[in-house]
Each structure stands twice: as structure tokens, then as C-alpha cells.
Amino acid sequence: VFRGRILARRLVGQETRYEVEVKRPYRHRFPLVAREYLWVANTCGCPQLREGGEYLLMARRHVNHEHTLNRILLQDDGYARPWTPREERLLREAAPHC
């Protein structure tokens, strides 16, 4: 789960590749860098992400068996919604307290 701003969008075959500026990672099982590519199947029922918009994104890392493909996927069961300050508050409340 991370907050990101869409920098660019490009259709590549049956998928859309979004260039995303990672604004803030919240929960992640893999390291994120400042800019990532987010891949979405064109058949996905996900909302279209607009350039310049900020979103709260729940995606997963996909690595193929040959380890030649390593990318972040937003799947049908993923999560993408416009980011608001309310999202920040909800994430802080859901985080485990030490």
C-alpha cells in the first residue's frame, strides 16, 4: 500500500503502464523506489488513473519463474482510490502502535 502521484500513462499491448512518483509507502513487502512503474491490465475494472492525480494504491509485486520480469501490478482485487487527507488519518489509525 502506498500513496503515489501519476506522472505518465502509456498503453503497452494489453496493459497500461503508469509511471508513478511514490509519495509515501505505508505497508509494503517489497522495497519501493522514488519512481515506479505500475502495470494494469486493460481488462481490469479499476478506475482509470489520471496524470497528475494522487492515489492510494494497493498493488502486488509480480516476478515470473525465470526472474526476467519484475513489476508492480494493480489487479482486479487491488485497490486504487483518489488520495485525500482522510486516507492519511485512516492509515495512521490502522497502523499497529508500539
ROTIGU-843496 format. One record per residue: residue number from 1; residue in one letter; x, y negated, z of N, C-alpha, C, O in turn. Coordinates in Angstrom, 3 decimals, decimal comma. Example, Ala and Ser with C-alpha at 12.3 -4.5 7.8 and 13.67 -1.06 7.14 Angstrom:
+------+------+----------+----------+----------+----------+----------+----------+----------+----------+----------+----------+----------+----------+
: rolo : zafi :      n_u :      n_v :      n_w :     ca_u :     ca_v :     ca_w :      c_u :      c_v :      c_w :      o_u :      o_v :      o_w :
+------+------+----------+----------+----------+----------+----------+----------+----------+----------+----------+----------+----------+----------+
:    1 :    A :   13,190 :    5,690 :    7,800 :   12,300 :    4,500 :    7,800 :   13,200 :    3,300 :    7,800 :   14,236 :    3,319 :    8,465 :
:    2 :    S :   12,850 :    2,250 :    7,080 :   13,670 :    1,060 :    7,140 :   12,900 :   -0,030 :    7,870 :   13,409 :   -1,138 :    8,039 :
+------+------+----------+----------+----------+----------+----------+----------+----------+----------+----------+----------+----------+----------+
//
This chain:
+------+------+----------+----------+----------+----------+----------+----------+----------+----------+----------+----------+----------+----------+
: rolo : zafi :      n_u :      n_v :      n_w :     ca_u :     ca_v :     ca_w :      c_u :      c_v :      c_w :      o_u :      o_v :      o_w :
+------+------+----------+----------+----------+----------+----------+----------+----------+----------+----------+----------+----------+----------+
:    1 :    V :    0,859 :    1,169 :    0,000 :    0,000 :    0,000 :    0,000 :    0,902 :   -1,227 :    0,000 :    1,817 :   -1,341 :    0,815 :
:    2 :    F :    0,630 :   -2,144 :   -0,926 :    1,420 :   -3,370 :   -0,973 :    0,617 :   -4,494 :   -1,612 :   -0,346 :   -4,265 :   -2,344 :
:    3 :    R :    1,041 :   -5,705 :   -1,314 :    0,448 :   -6,891 :   -1,932 :    1,357 :   -7,290 :   -3,080 :    2,571 :   -7,400 :   -2,913 :
:    4 :    G :    0,763 :   -7,505 :   -4,245 :    1,576 :   -7,854 :   -5,396 :    0,897 :   -8,872 :   -6,291 :   -0,328 :   -8,985 :   -6,314 :
:    5 :    R :    1,708 :   -9,606 :   -7,024 :    1,212 :  -10,586 :   -7,998 :    1,525 :  -10,062 :   -9,388 :    2,657 :   -9,670 :   -9,671 :
:    6 :    I :    0,524 :  -10,057 :  -10,251 :    0,684 :   -9,553 :  -11,612 :    1,415 :  -10,605 :  -12,441 :    0,952 :  -11,738 :  -12,576 :
:    7 :    L :    2,566 :  -10,214 :  -12,995 :    3,371 :  -11,126 :  -13,810 :    3,094 :  -10,958 :  -15,294 :    3,082 :  -11,942 :  -16,034 :
:    8 :    A :    2,871 :   -9,721 :  -15,742 :    2,653 :   -9,467 :  -17,163 :    1,891 :   -8,162 :  -17,323 :    1,871 :   -7,315 :  -16,431 :
:    9 :    R :    1,265 :   -8,025 :  -18,488 :    0,483 :   -6,826 :  -18,813 :    0,836 :   -6,414 :  -20,237 :    0,952 :   -7,249 :  -21,134 :
:   10 :    R :    1,005 :   -5,089 :  -20,423 :    1,343 :   -4,594 :  -21,755 :    0,696 :   -3,234 :  -21,975 :    0,811 :   -2,348 :  -21,129 :
:   11 :    L :    0,021 :   -3,062 :  -23,098 :   -0,555 :   -1,765 :  -23,456 :    0,548 :   -0,890 :  -24,029 :    1,278 :   -1,306 :  -24,929 :
:   12 :    V :    0,665 :    0,328 :  -23,501 :    1,667 :    1,288 :  -23,959 :    0,943 :    2,611 :  -24,162 :    0,686 :    3,331 :  -23,197 :
:   13 :    G :    0,612 :    2,938 :  -25,406 :   -0,113 :    4,174 :  -25,691 :   -1,466 :    4,176 :  -25,004 :   -2,270 :    3,263 :  -25,193 :
:   14 :    Q :   -1,714 :    5,205 :  -24,205 :   -2,987 :    5,364 :  -23,499 :   -2,962 :    4,762 :  -22,092 :   -3,841 :    5,040 :  -21,275 :
:   15 :    E :   -1,949 :    3,937 :  -21,816 :   -1,806 :    3,352 :  -20,482 :   -1,567 :    1,854 :  -20,586 :   -1,212 :    1,331 :  -21,643 :
:   16 :    T :   -1,769 :    1,183 :  -19,467 :   -1,424 :   -0,229 :  -19,349 :   -0,320 :   -0,338 :  -18,315 :   -0,412 :    0,227 :  -17,225 :
:   17 :    R :    0,732 :   -1,074 :  -18,672 :    1,855 :   -1,283 :  -17,752 :    1,794 :   -2,725 :  -17,254 :    1,813 :   -3,671 :  -18,041 :
:   18 :    Y :    1,721 :   -2,870 :  -15,942 :    1,720 :   -4,186 :  -15,312 :    3,076 :   -4,423 :  -14,669 :    3,593 :   -3,563 :  -13,957 :
:   19 :    E :    3,645 :   -5,579 :  -14,919 :    4,843 :   -5,973 :  -14,185 :    4,351 :   -6,702 :  -12,947 :    3,588 :   -7,663 :  -13,045 :
:   20 :    V :    4,786 :   -6,245 :  -11,790 :    4,261 :   -6,750 :  -10,520 :    5,389 :   -7,283 :   -9,656 :    6,419 :   -6,630 :   -9,484 :
:   21 :    E :    5,186 :   -8,469 :   -9,116 :    6,082 :   -9,005 :   -8,093 :    5,564 :   -8,497 :   -6,757 :    4,443 :   -8,817 :   -6,362 :
:   22 :    V :    6,373 :   -7,706 :   -6,059 :    5,967 :   -7,169 :   -4,761 :    6,106 :   -8,289 :   -3,738 :    7,214 :   -8,720 :   -3,418 :
:   23 :    K :    4,968 :   -8,753 :   -3,231 :    4,961 :   -9,841 :   -2,256 :    5,197 :   -9,324 :   -0,840 :    5,941 :   -9,915 :   -0,058 :
:   24 :    R :    4,541 :   -8,198 :   -0,533 :    4,706 :   -7,638 :    0,808 :    4,289 :   -6,169 :    0,822 :    3,139 :   -5,848 :    0,522 :
:   25 :    P :    5,213 :   -5,282 :    1,166 :    4,821 :   -3,875 :    1,344 :    4,200 :   -3,700 :    2,734 :    4,658 :   -4,306 :    3,702 :
:   26 :    Y :    3,183 :   -2,891 :    2,823 :    2,539 :   -2,624 :    4,113 :    2,848 :   -1,201 :    4,569 :    3,476 :   -0,993 :    5,607 :
:   27 :    R :    2,412 :   -0,255 :    3,804 :    2,690 :    1,147 :    4,120 :    3,225 :    1,765 :    2,845 :    2,594 :    1,687 :    1,791 :
:   28 :    H :    4,390 :    2,378 :    2,948 :    4,943 :    2,980 :    1,751 :    5,809 :    4,174 :    2,107 :    6,513 :    4,191 :    3,116 :
:   29 :    R :    5,729 :    5,165 :    1,242 :    6,515 :    6,390 :    1,421 :    7,734 :    6,382 :    0,527 :    8,556 :    7,296 :    0,588 :
:   30 :    F :    7,860 :    5,377 :   -0,291 :    8,992 :    5,248 :   -1,194 :    9,407 :    3,789 :   -1,190 :    8,570 :    2,909 :   -0,990 :
:   31 :    P :   10,683 :    3,522 :   -1,407 :   11,138 :    2,129 :   -1,376 :   10,593 :    1,337 :   -2,563 :   10,475 :    1,850 :   -3,676 :
:   32 :    L :   10,269 :    0,092 :   -2,299 :    9,814 :   -0,829 :   -3,337 :   10,858 :   -1,915 :   -3,519 :   11,485 :   -2,350 :   -2,552 :
:   33 :    V :   11,044 :   -2,348 :   -4,738 :   11,947 :   -3,460 :   -5,010 :   11,102 :   -4,700 :   -5,296 :    9,874 :   -4,620 :   -5,342 :
:   34 :    A :   11,753 :   -5,834 :   -5,486 :   11,035 :   -7,102 :   -5,657 :   10,101 :   -7,101 :   -6,859 :    9,048 :   -7,737 :   -6,829 :
:   35 :    R :   10,483 :   -6,387 :   -7,917 :    9,624 :   -6,266 :   -9,109 :    9,495 :   -4,797 :   -9,470 :   10,478 :   -4,059 :   -9,530 :
:   36 :    E :    8,275 :   -4,403 :   -9,705 :    7,985 :   -3,008 :  -10,060 :    7,060 :   -2,998 :  -11,269 :    6,397 :   -3,991 :  -11,569 :
:   37 :    Y :    7,027 :   -1,866 :  -11,955 :    6,035 :   -1,625 :  -12,989 :    4,959 :   -0,734 :  -12,387 :    5,258 :    0,275 :  -11,748 :
:   38 :    L :    3,723 :   -1,112 :  -12,594 :    2,566 :   -0,355 :  -12,135 :    1,843 :    0,146 :  -13,380 :    1,480 :   -0,643 :  -14,253 :
:   39 :    W :    1,635 :    1,459 :  -13,460 :    1,009 :    2,078 :  -14,626 :   -0,411 :    2,464 :  -14,308 :   -0,700 :    3,004 :  -13,240 :
:   40 :    V :   -1,318 :    2,177 :  -15,263 :   -2,735 :    2,502 :  -15,096 :   -3,220 :    3,157 :  -16,385 :   -3,004 :    2,630 :  -17,476 :
:   41 :    A :   -3,875 :    4,306 :  -16,254 :   -4,454 :    4,959 :  -17,437 :   -5,585 :    4,083 :  -17,964 :   -6,362 :    3,531 :  -17,185 :
:   42 :    N :   -5,676 :    3,958 :  -19,277 :   -6,716 :    3,119 :  -19,867 :   -8,109 :    3,680 :  -19,639 :   -9,101 :    2,989 :  -19,869 :
:   43 :    T :   -8,193 :    4,928 :  -19,190 :   -9,481 :    5,535 :  -18,889 :   -9,864 :    5,347 :  -17,426 :  -10,945 :    5,755 :  -17,000 :
:   44 :    C :   -8,976 :    4,730 :  -16,665 :   -9,214 :    4,527 :  -15,232 :  -10,384 :    3,569 :  -15,034 :  -10,536 :    2,603 :  -15,782 :
:   45 :    G :  -11,198 :    3,835 :  -14,038 :  -12,304 :    2,948 :  -13,723 :  -11,878 :    1,766 :  -12,861 :  -12,724 :    1,056 :  -12,316 :
:   46 :    C :  -10,577 :    1,553 :  -12,736 :  -10,043 :    0,475 :  -11,903 :  -10,388 :   -0,884 :  -12,514 :  -10,550 :   -0,994 :  -13,730 :
:   47 :    P :  -10,497 :   -1,891 :  -11,698 :  -10,722 :   -3,232 :  -12,261 :   -9,491 :   -3,682 :  -13,047 :   -8,361 :   -3,343 :  -12,697 :
:   48 :    Q :   -9,722 :   -4,445 :  -14,107 :   -8,592 :   -4,972 :  -14,863 :   -7,888 :   -6,019 :  -14,015 :   -8,528 :   -6,916 :  -13,465 :
:   49 :    L :   -6,592 :   -5,903 :  -13,912 :   -5,799 :   -6,826 :  -13,118 :   -5,399 :   -7,991 :  -14,006 :   -4,872 :   -7,783 :  -15,099 :
:   50 :    R :   -5,639 :   -9,204 :  -13,556 :   -5,326 :  -10,361 :  -14,397 :   -3,957 :  -10,925 :  -14,047 :   -3,533 :  -10,910 :  -12,891 :
:   51 :    E :   -3,276 :  -11,424 :  -15,078 :   -1,966 :  -12,024 :  -14,879 :   -2,090 :  -13,226 :  -13,956 :   -3,015 :  -14,027 :  -14,089 :
:   52 :    G :   -1,157 :  -13,349 :  -13,023 :   -1,161 :  -14,445 :  -12,056 :   -1,953 :  -14,135 :  -10,800 :   -1,811 :  -14,832 :   -9,795 :
:   53 :    G :   -2,794 :  -13,093 :  -10,834 :   -3,606 :  -12,745 :   -9,670 :   -2,819 :  -11,944 :   -8,657 :   -1,885 :  -11,222 :   -9,007 :
:   54 :    E :   -3,202 :  -12,078 :   -7,396 :   -2,601 :  -11,279 :   -6,326 :   -3,601 :  -10,237 :   -5,884 :   -4,796 :  -10,504 :   -5,761 :
:   55 :    Y :   -3,084 :   -9,036 :   -5,647 :   -3,939 :   -7,901 :   -5,318 :   -3,349 :   -7,091 :   -4,181 :   -2,138 :   -7,084 :   -3,957 :
:   56 :    L :   -4,218 :   -6,420 :   -3,482 :   -3,825 :   -5,397 :   -2,529 :   -3,929 :   -4,088 :   -3,299 :   -5,000 :   -3,750 :   -3,802 :
:   57 :    L :   -2,828 :   -3,346 :   -3,397 :   -2,753 :   -2,174 :   -4,261 :   -2,358 :   -0,935 :   -3,470 :   -1,415 :   -0,964 :   -2,679 :
:   58 :    M :   -3,075 :    0,136 :   -3,689 :   -2,702 :    1,425 :   -3,111 :   -2,417 :    2,351 :   -4,290 :   -3,333 :    2,773 :   -4,997 :
:   59 :    A :   -1,168 :    2,655 :   -4,489 :   -0,738 :    3,464 :   -5,626 :    0,157 :    4,585 :   -5,121 :    0,473 :    4,656 :   -3,933 :
:   60 :    R :    0,559 :    5,452 :   -6,029 :    1,449 :    6,547 :   -5,632 :    2,607 :    6,645 :   -6,607 :    2,502 :    6,250 :   -7,768 :
:   61 :    R :    3,694 :    7,171 :   -6,120 :    4,885 :    7,391 :   -6,942 :    4,717 :    8,718 :   -7,671 :    4,300 :    9,711 :   -7,075 :
:   62 :    H :    5,038 :    8,734 :   -8,949 :    4,978 :    9,961 :   -9,741 :    6,356 :   10,233 :  -10,327 :    6,924 :    9,396 :  -11,028 :
:   63 :    V :    6,884 :   11,415 :  -10,031 :    8,156 :   11,868 :  -10,602 :    7,861 :   13,189 :  -11,291 :    7,304 :   14,099 :  -10,678 :
:   64 :    N :    8,236 :   13,304 :  -12,580 :    7,972 :   14,565 :  -13,288 :    8,963 :   15,642 :  -12,855 :    9,926 :   15,361 :  -12,142 :
:   65 :    H :    8,721 :   16,863 :  -13,287 :    9,553 :   18,006 :  -12,861 :   11,007 :   17,872 :  -13,294 :   11,906 :   18,355 :  -12,605 :
:   66 :    E :   11,244 :   17,224 :  -14,425 :   12,610 :   17,059 :  -14,925 :   13,322 :   15,867 :  -14,284 :   14,507 :   15,647 :  -14,534 :
:   67 :    H :   12,611 :   15,103 :  -13,464 :   13,136 :   13,897 :  -12,815 :   13,620 :   12,858 :  -13,834 :   14,552 :   12,098 :  -13,570 :
:   68 :    T :   12,970 :   12,841 :  -14,999 :   13,304 :   11,839 :  -16,018 :   12,290 :   10,710 :  -16,035 :   12,497 :    9,694 :  -16,698 :
:   69 :    L :   11,202 :   10,883 :  -15,315 :   10,140 :    9,879 :  -15,255 :    9,830 :    9,597 :  -13,800 :    9,448 :   10,501 :  -13,057 :
:   70 :    N :    9,988 :    8,368 :  -13,392 :    9,767 :    7,964 :  -12,011 :    9,031 :    6,632 :  -12,054 :    9,623 :    5,601 :  -12,374 :
:   71 :    R :    7,745 :    6,653 :  -11,733 :    6,982 :    5,424 :  -11,845 :    5,859 :    5,365 :  -10,824 :    5,521 :    6,363 :  -10,188 :
:   72 :    I :    5,292 :    4,180 :  -10,681 :    4,205 :    3,954 :   -9,743 :    2,898 :    3,986 :  -10,530 :    2,744 :    3,276 :  -11,523 :
:   73 :    L :    1,953 :    4,821 :  -10,073 :    0,675 :    4,992 :  -10,748 :   -0,468 :    4,484 :   -9,886 :   -0,509 :    4,725 :   -8,680 :
:   74 :    L :   -1,385 :    3,784 :  -10,515 :   -2,651 :    3,436 :   -9,883 :   -3,677 :    4,360 :  -10,510 :   -4,030 :    4,201 :  -11,679 :
:   75 :    Q :   -4,155 :    5,321 :   -9,743 :   -5,061 :    6,333 :  -10,254 :   -6,503 :    5,985 :   -9,918 :   -6,774 :    5,012 :   -9,214 :
:   76 :    D :   -7,423 :    6,795 :  -10,432 :   -8,846 :    6,577 :  -10,162 :   -9,142 :    6,535 :   -8,666 :  -10,010 :    5,785 :   -8,221 :
:   77 :    D :   -8,415 :    7,348 :   -7,888 :   -8,646 :    7,368 :   -6,449 :   -7,778 :    6,349 :   -5,714 :   -7,745 :    6,336 :   -4,483 :
:   78 :    G :   -7,083 :    5,503 :   -6,453 :   -6,278 :    4,437 :   -5,855 :   -7,160 :    3,264 :   -5,421 :   -8,386 :    3,367 :   -5,373 :
:   79 :    Y :   -6,513 :    2,176 :   -5,114 :   -7,225 :    1,017 :   -4,569 :   -6,599 :   -0,241 :   -5,150 :   -5,383 :   -0,420 :   -5,094 :
:   80 :    A :   -7,425 :   -1,100 :   -5,700 :   -6,950 :   -2,381 :   -6,221 :   -8,058 :   -3,401 :   -6,011 :   -9,143 :   -3,279 :   -6,580 :
:   81 :    R :   -7,778 :   -4,400 :   -5,197 :   -8,763 :   -5,459 :   -4,996 :   -8,035 :   -6,776 :   -4,827 :   -6,896 :   -6,804 :   -4,363 :
:   82 :    P :   -8,681 :   -7,862 :   -5,199 :   -8,031 :   -9,169 :   -5,043 :   -7,618 :   -9,389 :   -3,596 :   -8,361 :   -9,077 :   -2,666 :
:   83 :    W :   -6,407 :   -9,939 :   -3,424 :   -5,887 :  -10,189 :   -2,090 :   -6,498 :  -11,463 :   -1,526 :   -6,645 :  -12,461 :   -2,231 :
:   84 :    T :   -6,850 :  -11,415 :   -0,254 :   -7,340 :  -12,587 :    0,478 :   -6,678 :  -12,577 :    1,854 :   -6,176 :  -11,539 :    2,285 :
:   85 :    P :   -6,667 :  -13,708 :    2,544 :   -6,119 :  -13,707 :    3,906 :   -6,828 :  -12,697 :    4,819 :   -6,230 :  -12,199 :    5,772 :
:   86 :    R :   -8,083 :  -12,400 :    4,534 :   -8,823 :  -11,410 :    5,317 :   -8,134 :  -10,051 :    5,224 :   -8,070 :   -9,324 :    6,215 :
:   87 :    E :   -7,617 :   -9,699 :    4,040 :   -6,918 :   -8,429 :    3,870 :   -5,711 :   -8,356 :    4,799 :   -5,448 :   -7,313 :    5,399 :
:   88 :    E :   -4,986 :   -9,451 :    4,918 :   -3,811 :   -9,513 :    5,795 :   -4,205 :   -9,204 :    7,242 :   -3,543 :   -8,421 :    7,923 :
:   89 :    R :   -5,277 :   -9,822 :    7,691 :   -5,754 :   -9,617 :    9,068 :   -6,177 :   -8,164 :    9,282 :   -5,846 :   -7,572 :   10,309 :
:   90 :    L :   -6,898 :   -7,590 :    8,333 :   -7,344 :   -6,205 :    8,471 :   -6,169 :   -5,235 :    8,518 :   -6,192 :   -4,266 :    9,277 :
:   91 :    L :   -5,143 :   -5,491 :    7,711 :   -3,973 :   -4,623 :    7,724 :   -3,204 :   -4,721 :    9,031 :   -2,709 :   -3,717 :    9,542 :
:   92 :    R :   -3,104 :   -5,925 :    9,572 :   -2,424 :   -6,088 :   10,867 :   -3,178 :   -5,349 :   11,959 :   -2,564 :   -4,722 :   12,822 :
:   93 :    E :   -4,516 :   -5,419 :   11,929 :   -5,314 :   -4,743 :   12,946 :   -5,220 :   -3,227 :   12,826 :   -5,297 :   -2,520 :   13,831 :
:   94 :    A :   -5,052 :   -2,723 :   11,602 :   -4,990 :   -1,280 :   11,387 :   -3,609 :   -0,704 :   11,677 :   -3,467 :    0,508 :   11,844 :
:   95 :    A :   -2,594 :   -1,553 :   11,740 :   -1,225 :   -1,074 :   11,972 :   -1,089 :   -0,556 :   13,396 :   -1,677 :   -1,116 :   14,321 :
:   96 :    P :   -0,310 :    0,523 :   13,578 :   -0,093 :    1,051 :   14,935 :    0,707 :    0,045 :   15,774 :    1,647 :   -0,583 :   15,287 :
:   97 :    H :    0,321 :   -0,086 :   17,014 :    1,003 :   -1,001 :   17,927 :    1,985 :   -0,231 :   18,794 :    1,681 :    0,866 :   19,261 :
:   98 :    C :    3,150 :   -0,798 :   19,008 :    4,185 :   -0,147 :   19,826 :    4,124 :   -0,636 :   21,248 :    4,915 :   -0,202 :   22,085 :
+------+------+----------+----------+----------+----------+----------+----------+----------+----------+----------+----------+----------+----------+
//
